[in-house]
Structures are given as structure tokens and as C-alpha cells.
Amino acid sequence: MIAKLGVLGGMFDPVHNGHIDAARYAKDLLSLDLVNLIPCNIPNHKVQSYAPAEDRLAMIELAIRDESGIEVDDIELQRPSVSYSVETLKTIKAQKLAHNITFILGMDSFNSITDWFNWEELFSLCSFLVLGRSGLSVDKKIAEKVQLKTRLAQSIPEFFREATGKVFIASNFNIDLSSTSVRAMLNANLGIEGCLKREIFEYIKDKNLY
């Protein structure tokens, strides 16, 4: 069992440099032992994936091939039902992979967290690292619903003082890149330098994805 596990979920459709940068950033900032990228199988509140699950998984494996401390966990791809974060975290807890689980997500996602399935239970299963950019903040209504005042950690030691239920906001993660924009660039035959690893670009072309 490791001490600190980071979990970064998403469709990864396709995985891009922003995803890997987020995993690296979280790992370094919080001194995480491991960050697991968890591709979603059947989303609850998003459109279905453009690329098949096996291709999205293969692209993640290419993206992290040379990364240390970043791995892929296909736990949700093995589940034939809708992928709910709360169920995934329960399974990870049951597997006793780590003493502490940090759920990594962007500010936009955190601002919709009260729409997630059984969202209240999430705070008893993990803590949250929210990656924001300059000028972005937690919505006031969301802050009130999740009781942010009592959960917000002002320092990393404070963040890890409790095993679950804390929130740390990193407001200087200034990478704004989405899979939607990457797909649009691919469709328009625009340059993807800085967005995708060359191996992933070649994989997409070989498989005729997107």
C-alpha cells in the first residue's frame, strides 16, 4: 500500500499533453507516490466517446510510456455499466491501494460536482485537488453546498491533515487544452505540436480516429 495516490479521470478522447501535464503537476505539487489515469467507459453526464475504449486506453499507454509515477488504471473500462466516480473510489478504497486518495480535477468540473451521482459521498472517500487558472474561482453556490469554508486547505500540510474531505485549489495551473479542441484541430488538419505526442498522432492516423 502506498501513502498518497492521485486519481485523474476523464474520457481521454484523445489523451493530450494537458492531461499529462496535470498529472505531473499534481504529483510534484503534492508529492504523490502515484497518479492513476482512469479512462471512463460509459459517462453519466457527457456525450459518448468518439474513439473506442481500447483505442483510448492504448493512447494513454503511449502517452505515459516514459513517465515515472504515472500509470493507467482500466477499472472503469472493465465495468459494463455507467462510470460513476463514487463507485470507482469505493472500489479503489476496497483494494486498499493507498492510505490517502486525491481526486484531481479542473475548476470547471469542480463547479459541477453537485450534479455528480451521490456527490456528497465523494468527500468521505477522497480529498480534491482543483486545478484552476488565473481569474477562475469556485462558484459561490457550489462553495456553499460543499461547505468549502470548512474544507478548504490553505497549505499542503493542512490538506493532508485529514484523510478525506479536504479541498486544495491550485490557481496557477495555466494550461487550457481540451480533447474537444484537439479533435477540432485534427479535423481541420491544423498543427498539433505541443498538444499531442507524435506517437499518439500517428496512432490516430493509423486507426483513422476522429
VENURRA-V30362 format. One record per residue. N is the residue number from 1. RES is the residue in one small letter. PHI is phi in degrees with one decimal (999 if undefined). PSI is psi in whole degrees, -180 to 180 (* if undefined). Layout:
n/res/phi/psi
N/RES/PHI/PSI
N/RES/PHI/PSI
//
This chain:
n/res/phi/psi
1/m/999/131
2/i/-91.2/167
3/a/-80.6/-50
4/k/-129.1/118
5/l/-114.9/132
6/g/-101.9/141
7/v/-123.4/123
8/l/-124.7/107
9/g/-100.8/168
10/g/159.3/177
11/m/-78.3/-31
12/f/49.9/60
13/d/-127.0/65
14/p/-97.7/170
15/v/-65.7/137
16/h/-133.0/177
17/n/-62.2/-28
18/g/-62.9/-39
19/h/-62.2/-47
20/i/-68.3/-39
21/d/-61.8/-39
22/a/-64.5/-42
23/a/-64.6/-44
24/r/-62.4/-46
25/y/-59.3/-48
26/a/-63.3/-43
27/k/-60.7/-45
28/d/-72.7/-42
29/l/-62.4/-45
30/l/-101.8/4
31/s/53.0/48
32/l/-72.9/143
33/d/-73.2/-32
34/l/-156.8/143
35/v/-118.6/124
36/n/-101.1/125
37/l/-87.2/126
38/i/-120.1/100
39/p/-71.5/137
40/c/-79.0/143
41/n/-91.6/-69
42/i/-117.5/108
43/p/-74.3/152
44/n/-88.9/-40
45/h/-125.7/22
46/k/-132.1/167
47/v/-68.6/159
48/q/-64.0/160
49/s/-70.6/153
50/y/-83.3/-39
51/a/-101.6/146
52/p/-59.8/156
53/a/-57.4/-41
54/e/-66.3/-31
55/d/-75.2/-40
56/r/-63.5/-40
57/l/-65.2/-44
58/a/-62.6/-39
59/m/-67.9/-37
60/i/-63.5/-43
61/e/-60.7/-37
62/l/-66.5/-41
63/a/-65.7/-33
64/i/-105.3/8
65/r/-54.9/-37
66/d/-104.7/12
67/e/-92.7/143
68/s/-102.5/129
69/g/80.4/11
70/i/-126.1/123
71/e/-131.3/172
72/v/-113.0/140
73/d/-123.0/118
74/d/-93.2/27
75/i/-53.7/-40
76/e/-79.5/-29
77/l/-69.5/-26
78/q/-78.3/-14
79/r/-94.1/124
80/p/-78.4/-5
81/s/-102.2/-179
82/v/-57.5/139
83/s/-85.5/108
84/y/-106.5/130
85/s/-57.6/-38
86/v/-63.4/-38
87/e/-70.8/-38
88/t/-62.3/-45
89/l/-65.7/-37
90/k/-61.4/-42
91/t/-65.0/-43
92/i/-61.9/-42
93/k/-60.1/-44
94/a/-65.1/-31
95/q/-75.7/-11
96/k/53.6/49
97/l/-78.2/-29
98/a/-153.7/153
99/h/-72.5/-35
100/n/-132.0/132
101/i/-117.3/126
102/t/-111.3/122
103/f/-90.1/121
104/i/-100.3/128
105/l/-155.4/164
106/g/-84.9/166
107/m/-60.9/-39
108/d/-59.8/-43
109/s/-67.4/-41
110/f/-63.3/-34
111/n/-73.5/-3
112/s/-118.4/12
113/i/-64.3/-27
114/t/-74.0/-5
115/d/-90.6/-8
116/w/-75.0/154
117/f/-63.5/126
118/n/49.0/46
119/w/-60.8/-33
120/e/-60.3/-34
121/e/-70.0/-23
122/l/-56.0/-37
123/f/-71.8/-13
124/s/-95.2/-3
125/l/-110.2/-24
126/c/-157.9/176
127/s/-113.8/168
128/f/-122.4/129
129/l/-101.8/115
130/v/-100.6/118
131/l/-92.0/111
132/g/-114.1/174
133/r/-122.6/163
134/s/-53.6/131
135/g/92.8/-10
136/l/-99.3/145
137/s/-148.3/168
138/v/-72.0/134
139/d/-58.8/139
140/k/-59.4/-40
141/k/-67.5/-39
142/i/-65.8/-44
143/a/-57.2/-40
144/e/-69.0/-44
145/k/-63.7/-40
146/v/-90.9/4
147/q/56.3/52
148/l/-61.2/-34
149/k/-57.3/-38
150/t/-86.5/-18
151/r/-97.1/-24
152/l/-68.7/125
153/a/-95.5/133
154/q/-90.6/-10
155/s/-147.6/163
156/i/-67.0/-42
157/p/-57.4/-39
158/e/-65.9/-37
159/f/-59.3/-40
160/f/-92.9/4
161/r/-67.4/-32
162/e/-108.3/149
163/a/-72.2/-31
164/t/-144.6/169
165/g/85.5/1
166/k/-96.4/159
167/v/-131.6/129
168/f/-121.5/127
169/i/-104.9/118
170/a/-99.7/102
171/s/-88.8/5
172/n/-114.2/22
173/f/-89.5/93
174/n/-98.8/37
175/i/-101.7/119
176/d/-116.7/89
177/l/-143.8/135
178/s/-129.0/158
179/s/-63.4/-33
180/t/-60.3/-46
181/s/-68.5/-35
182/v/-65.7/-43
183/r/-61.8/-40
184/a/-63.5/-41
185/m/-65.5/-39
186/l/-64.4/-43
187/n/-66.2/-31
188/a/-91.8/4
189/n/57.2/36
190/l/-87.9/162
191/g/-64.7/137
192/i/-113.1/15
193/e/-57.7/132
194/g/86.3/-9
195/c/-105.7/-41
196/l/-131.0/148
197/k/-68.8/147
198/r/-56.3/-39
199/e/-62.6/-36
200/i/-72.8/-40
201/f/-58.7/-45
202/e/-65.6/-38
203/y/-62.2/-44
204/i/-60.7/-44
205/k/-66.9/-43
206/d/-63.5/-38
207/k/-90.9/-4
208/n/56.2/47
209/l/-88.2/152
210/y/63.4/*
//
